[in-house]
Amino acid sequence: NGKMETPTPIGNWGIRWKGVNWGTGFGTRWIGLTVPWGIYGVHGTNKPHSIGSYASHGCIRMHNRNVEEIYPWVQKDARIIIVGNPFTYNDHPFRLMRHNSRGSDVMEIQRLLKRYGYYNGPIDGIWGGGLERAIVEFRKDNGLRHDNSVDHEMYEALGI
């Protein structure tokens, strides 16, 4: 599990690449995911006591013997679904988001604003100019204070 500041990416991902003995700390196998805002994967670990704790930078750690078992079964076109709520991961569930924010919660804001007709860019979890324009327009249309952030009042206006 990822640390609070580097959460595990929630979503439906593909396999980007696989590797054997990928590097120090990654155990004997690496299965990389297609998360657009960073490098995340499923991998073994040389610190098995850390499995299940909030210790990683968002990767999913497994015992080496377990990741070695699934490694040959996982093909590049396989899908991995990571289930969770991107807003309730942190101690403060609704973080203040601003330009350059990245993550599963940004991806959910993109989805909502697209559904409401404000955003027409990619659903990739990366805050760029198109998302920022959509946020400013949404805030204006909903009588929120002029700002370019996703804050508590915008979460409420979105119904989150």
Backbone hydrogen bonds, N-H to C=O, Kabsch-Sander energy under -0.5 kcal/mol:
donor,donor_aa,acceptor,acceptor_aa,energy
3,K,6,T,-0.5
3,K,56,S,-2.3
6,T,3,K,-0.8
11,G,82,I,-1.8
13,W,11,G,-0.6
13,W,80,I,-3.1
15,I,76,K,-0.8
15,I,78,A,-0.9
16,R,14,G,-0.6
16,R,32,G,-2.8
17,W,32,G,-0.8
19,G,30,W,-2.5
21,N,28,T,-2.1
26,F,23,G,-2.0
30,W,19,G,-2.6
31,I,42,V,-2.4
32,G,17,W,-3.0
33,L,40,Y,-2.9
34,T,14,G,-1.7
38,G,35,V,-1.1
40,Y,38,G,-0.7
42,V,31,I,-2.4
43,H,60,I,-2.4
44,G,26,F,-1.0
44,G,29,R,-1.7
50,S,47,K,-2.5
51,I,48,P,-1.3
53,S,50,S,-2.0
55,A,1,N,-0.9
55,A,53,S,-1.8
56,S,1,N,-2.3
60,I,41,G,-2.6
61,R,59,C,-0.6
62,M,43,H,-2.3
66,N,63,H,-0.7
67,V,63,H,-2.3
68,E,64,N,-2.5
69,E,65,R,-1.2
70,I,66,N,-1.9
71,Y,67,V,-1.9
73,W,70,I,-1.1
74,V,70,I,-1.3
74,V,71,Y,-0.6
75,Q,73,W,-0.6
78,A,75,Q,-1.9
80,I,13,W,-3.1
82,I,11,G,-3.0
82,I,80,I,-0.6
83,V,81,I,-0.6
88,T,85,N,-1.0
95,R,93,P,-0.8
97,M,95,R,-0.6
97,M,150,V,-2.2
100,N,127,W,-0.7
101,S,98,R,-2.1
103,G,125,G,-2.0
107,M,103,G,-2.0
108,E,104,S,-1.8
109,I,105,D,-1.9
110,Q,106,V,-2.5
111,R,107,M,-2.2
112,L,108,E,-2.4
113,L,109,I,-2.7
114,K,110,Q,-2.1
115,R,111,R,-2.5
116,Y,112,L,-2.1
117,G,114,K,-1.4
118,Y,113,L,-3.0
119,Y,113,L,-1.3
124,D,122,P,-1.3
127,W,101,S,-2.3
127,W,125,G,-0.5
128,G,126,I,-0.6
132,E,128,G,-2.1
133,R,129,G,-2.4
134,A,130,G,-1.9
135,I,131,L,-2.5
136,V,132,E,-2.4
137,E,133,R,-2.4
138,F,134,A,-2.7
139,R,135,I,-2.7
140,K,136,V,-2.1
141,D,137,E,-2.7
142,N,138,F,-1.5
143,G,140,K,-1.5
144,L,139,R,-2.8
150,V,97,M,-2.3
151,D,149,S,-0.7
155,Y,151,D,-2.5
156,E,152,H,-2.2
157,A,153,E,-2.0
158,L,154,M,-2.2
159,G,155,Y,-0.6
159,G,156,E,-1.1
160,I,155,Y,-2.6
